[in-house]
Each structure stands twice: as structure tokens, then as C-alpha cells.
Amino acid sequence: MSDCSFIPTAPAIEATGAAQEELHLRAVTATRAHFGNRVFVRAVVEASNYCRQNCAYCGMRRDNRSLARFRAEADQLAGLLIHHRPESVTDVNIQTGEDPVAAREVVLPLVRTLRRETSLGISVCLGNLGPALYAELQEAGATTYIMKFEMAGPARYERFHAPGTLANRIRHIRMLADSGWNVSSGFIAGLPGQTTPDLLTNLALSKTLPLSGCSVSPFIPGDETPLRDAAGSDVNRTLNSMAAMRLMRPDWVIPSVSALNLAQPGQGYRRGLRTGANLVTINLTPEEMRGNYLLYKRDRFIMTEERILGAIESEGLTPSTQSLADYLQSRRPMPEARREPELAAAQG
């Protein structure tokens, strides 16, 4: 739980100049107090771009008929992660569009293989599935589920055709946490028509959820979406929201997302690390698939090992040798059945 009573305000979200510098410094100070100079380094593999949802802001929406769809082979991704992952990587995130077929036929066997052959921490980002498949993935060895709530406010959620309904999304987040998953969520900053009160509502909602981490992603207008002509996010509001989140929850794992480099080329990602982020992600998706994993634009800014480690070093940080999965496990309350014997042993 948080030991900080910081409440995000409009002046914090809108801060510029010296006020912004002070806000970001406070956020970094809070991060260092909880995590030191360590930054978790995770790999991501994008296993399928099929998606049954139709989000207005995402290029993989089901109505995009120009996209060449793919499902990777589990063995191909396993070989990559077992034999060719960078040494700094301690965890992997397996990500798809909302594709239950890929979840069962690609991700599930991949998780089983990685759990058997490696010590990697395993997270998955697969969208809304069902309790039985969640349980199978957990039994196979995945421990963190990433499910972003995207935006607070049912009307805005419906307007942008975000997955299902907001109420159902929140229900799944709570269901996952109740069944023992570490859950990470997040929202988009800068969607068309979004106001400062909207961002504050996003932060307030995130604080009520049973999360171990959360992200703020800048809105990038996707070339193959209905929002292609909209203005992109103000990177400063995105970063200010990240800083406010860090001060609100100093204990959370907060990523510096790759889209920050699209919002502010050459600077956005490192600014994320200066704003309280403590998780970075190296993209290991096979090159022949990357271009069709279309979140924003086909000309993607790929976070390679060189770029990631360079950003970490430039900011005076170091890659964590402890996996994110092990860190999160160390923070979980001990079950009563185990706690009582261990307490008795300690007292005896």
C-alpha cells in the first residue's frame, strides 16, 4: 500500500516550467526511496494481431481490413526467448490483440515452455478472456496480467469503442486480482476532447483498483483508425500524469512506454525515466511480424536492447537483477496457513 497521501490536482497536471521541474523531481525522489536506482527490464513478444474489439484509437481494430493478420508459432517465440534474449532481461510480457484462439493455442503453450525452461517472470496482456482460461494461464506459470482500463467514464469509454464496457473491464481487473494475479492497468492521456478533470478521474479510478502497477500512455493518432486526423497528446500532460501517479502510489511499478518517443522524438522515453518510471521493455517480436502489430503507425519506434540500456545508463540508473515477478511476489501477504507455523518457529 501507499505511504503517501498525495492527491493529484489540476495544477499538477497542467504544470510547466519550474513547477513541472519540482513535480518531476518529487516523483523521482519517491521512486528512488522505494526502488533505489534499479529499473526492471522486460522483453515483449507480440504473439497475435487478431482482435475481436474495435477500439477507435487502435490500428488492430477488427474493422481494419488492410492489416495482414498473424498468429506466431509458440515454438518460434520460445526459441527466441530461451536462446536469444538479452542478458539484461529478467521478465517477458506476451501480448496479443483480444484473440482467445491465440491465447489458448499460442500463449498457453509458450508460457508452459518458458516456465519449464527459464526463470523468467511471465506477464500476459491478452484482453478480456474468461475465468477458466485465466486459471489455465496462471497454472501454466504466468503471474502478472496487464489489463488497461483505457479511460474512466462510461460515456467516453463507449464513445471510443473501448473493449466491452467500462464496468465489465473493471470487473475483470478485480476478478484477476481476487484470483491471485498481480494486475497492472493503465490509461491513455490526450484522447480527443479529454480535459484535465478527465485525467484526474483516470488517476482517481486507478487508485481504487487492486493494482501492482499502472501506466500512462500518450495518445498517438493511428494512421489506420478513425482518429487519424486528431491531434496527438501533449507529452507534458502525459508526463505530469505519470509524476502524479508516482506520488499518489510510490510503491507501484510504472513503465516508461515506447509511445513517449513518438510523442517527443529523442526525448520522451528518457523523460519518462525522469518522471518516476521504473520499468522498461525491449521489443523482441520477430521483425517480419512487428510492422503488422499496429497500435499506432506502421513505422514503429522499436525499443531495442541498445536503446533501452543507453537510456538507463544516461539517466544514471541500473538494470535490476531481481525479476519483476520475484519483486512482486516478495510484496504479497503471506497466506495465513504458512504465516502461523513460521511465526511459531520464529518465536520458539
N, C-alpha and C positions, 0 to 999 in steps of 0.2 A: 504494500500500500504506500501511497504518497505520504511524505512527511512535510509537505509544503502546502500552504493554504492559498497559493496564488490563484486569483480568479482573472481570467482573460478579460480585457476591456477593449473598447473601440480605440482609445489612444494607442494601445499596444499594437493592434492590428494595422493601424494607419501610420505607425511611427516612421519617421525619416530622420536623416542627419544624425545629430548627437543622441537623440532619444532612441533611435534604432540601434546605434552602436552600443548604448548602455543595455538595452534589452537583450541583444545578442550575446553580450559579454556575460550577463547574468545567466543566460541559458547554458553557455559553455561551462561556466563555473559550476552550475548544478550538475552537468553531465560528468565533469571531472571528479566531483565529490562522490558520485555513485560508481563510476566506471573507470576512473583514472584515465590514462591515455589510450586505453585499449579500444579498438574498433573491431567488431565482428566482421569476418569476411565470408561471404556466402557465394556459392555459384547458383546460377539459374539455368535450367533447361526447359525450353518451351516445347511441350510434347504433342500439342494438337492446336490447330486454329479453327476447328469446327466450333460453332457456338449456336445454341438454340435461343439466345437472348438477342435483343435488337436495340441496344443502348445507342442513343443518338450521338454520343461522343466517341464511339469506338469503331475502328475500321474493320474489326472482325464480326460486326453485327450481322445477323443472319440474312439481311436484305442486300448485303454487298455481294452482287453476283460476279464481280470482276476478280474476286480473290480466289487464287488456287488453293484449295483446302488440302491439308495434310494431317496425317497421324504418324508420328515417328514410330520406329520399332524399339521395343523395350531393350532388346539386346544391344542395339546400336548405342543408345544413351547409357546403358550400364557400362559398356566397354570404355566409353569416353570418360565417365566419371570415376571408374575404378583405376584406369591405367593412364589417363592423360589430364587429370585435373591439376591445377596449380598447387604448389606446396602450401600456399597460404590459406587455402580453402578448408574450412572446418565443417561447413554445413552446405546443404543443397536444397534449393526450392524447385519443386516440379510444378510447372504451371501449364494450364490449358485454357481455352475458351470453356464455356459451360458445355461440356461434352461428356455425358455419362458413359458413352461407349469407350472413349479413350481412358477415362478414369478407371474403368474395370479392366480393359484389355491391354493398356499400355502402362498406366501409372501403378496399378496394384502389383503387377509382377516386377516392375522396376524397383519399387520400394522393398519388396521381399529380397531381391538380389542385393541391393545396397546394404540392407540390414545384415545380411549374411556375410558379405564380402568386405565391408568397410566399417569404420567407426564414425562415419559422417552423421551429423544431426540432419534430420529429414523434415522439411516442411512441404506442404502442398497448398496450391491455390487453384481450386477446381470449380468454384461456384457452388450454387445450391444443389446438393445431392440429396440423399436420404439417410436415415439413421443406420440402416443395415450396411450401406457402403462406407459411411463414415467409420463404423465399427471395424469393418474389414481393413480399411487403410490404417487405422490405429493399431490393430492387432498385428499387421504386417511390419510396423515399425516407425510410421510417421508420428511425430509428436506435436507439431505446430500446424494449425490450419489458418491460412490467410483469407479473410473474407471482408472486403471493404464495404462499408455501408454507403459510400459514394457521396451522399448528401443527406442532410437532415431535412425534414419537412415533407410529408406525404405528397403534397401537390407538386412541389418541384421534382420530387422523385418520379412521379408519374409523367410529368411534362417531358423529361429527358429519357423516358422509356428505360430507366434503370431496371436491374433484374427483379422481376416479380413485383412485389410491393415492399415498401419500407418496413411495414410491420412484420412481414414474413422473413425479410432479411435479418432483422433484429432477433426474431425468434430462433433462426438457425444459429446466429452467433451465440446466443445464450445456451442453446441446446448443446453446441460443441463444447463450450466451457464446462457445462454441467456434467458432461461425459468424460472429462479429464484431459481434453486438448488444451494446449496453450494456444490462445487465439490472438491473432493480430488483425487489426482493421485499418481503416483509413478513409479519407475523403479527398475530393477534388476542390482546389482553390481556383477561382477565376472563371467559373462557368458563366455563360451569358446571363446577365441580369442579377448575378449574385451580389449581395450587399455585405457591408461589414456586419450587420446583425445576423445575416445568414452564416457567416464564418464563425461568429460567436456561438450560434446554435449548434453548428457542427462540433465545435470543441466541447460544448456542454454535453451533447449526446455521447461523445466518445468517453467522457469521464464517467458516465453512468454504466458503461458496458464492462463486462468481466474480461479485460484485455491484459496481455503481457506486453503489447507494443502497438504502435499506431503510426500511420504515415500521413503526410500532406503532399499531394501531387499537383503540380501546376496544370491547369487546363491548356492543352495544345490542340488547336483545331486540326482534326484529321482530314487528309485530302479526300478520302472516300467516305465521308459522313455528311449528314445534313447540316452540320455546323462548320463546314469547310471555310466559309467566309466570315466567321465570327472572329473577334479579336482574341488574341491569346491572353494568358494570365499575366498579371503584374507580378513579376518574380519577387518583389519586395513584400507584397502581402502574403505570398506563399511562405517565404522565409520567416516573416513575423509570426505567422500562424504556427510554424514549427517551433519557434522560440517560446511562444506562449504555451504550446503543448508541453514542451520540456519543463517549463517552470511549474505547470499545473501537475505534471506527473514525472518527477525526476527519475523514477525507477523504471520507466518504460524504455523499451528498445525502439528507437526511432531511426528509420533508414534515410539516407540521402539518396533520393530516387534519381534515375538516369534522366528523366524528363527535365530536371533542373538545368541540364546542359543544353536542352532545346529552348528553354525559357530565357536563358542567358548564356549563350555560347562561350565556352572557355572559362567561365567563372562560376556558373550556378552550382555545379556539383561541389566544388571546394567551399563555396559559401554555405552550403548545407552542413558541411562538417564544422563550420564556424558558428553554426546556429543550434548546436546541440545534437546533431545526428551521431549515431554510434554504430551504424550498420551499413556496409557497402556490399554490392553484388556484382560479381563478374559474370558476364554472359557467355555460356558455353554451348548455346544452341548451335547445332551444325550449320555451317554457312549457307548451305543450299535451302534451308528452311527459314532462316531469320527474316528474309525480306517479306515473307507472307505471314509472319506473326505481326499483324498490322494494328498496333494500338493507336499510332498517330500517323506517321509518314513512312513511306517505303524506304526513304533514305534515312535509316536509323543511325543514331549515335550509339555505337556499341561500346559498352564499358568492358574493355579488355583488362587482363591482369596488369599490363604495363600502366594503363591509365589509372586503375584503382590504386595500385601500390604507390604510384607517383603522387597522387592526390593525398594519400595518407601521410607519406613522408613530408610533403610540402607543408602540411599543417601541423607537423611536429607530433604526429600520432604513431601508434604501432599496431600491427595486426594482432588480434587476440589469439593466444594459443589454446584457450579454452573454447570449446564449441558453444554456439548459442544454445543448442539443445541442452548441454550439460549445465550451462549457466541458469537457464530457466528451470531445469529440474532441481537445482540446488535451492531455489527460492520457493518451491512448492511446500505447503504444510505437510508434515509427516502424518500419515494415517494413524488414527488412534490405536489400531491393533499393533502397530510397530512401536509407537511412541511409549506406551506404558512399559513394555519389557526393557526398552533401552533406558528409560528413566529409572526403573528399579535397579538395573545394573549399575548405573552411574551413582546411585545413592548407596548401593551395597558395597 
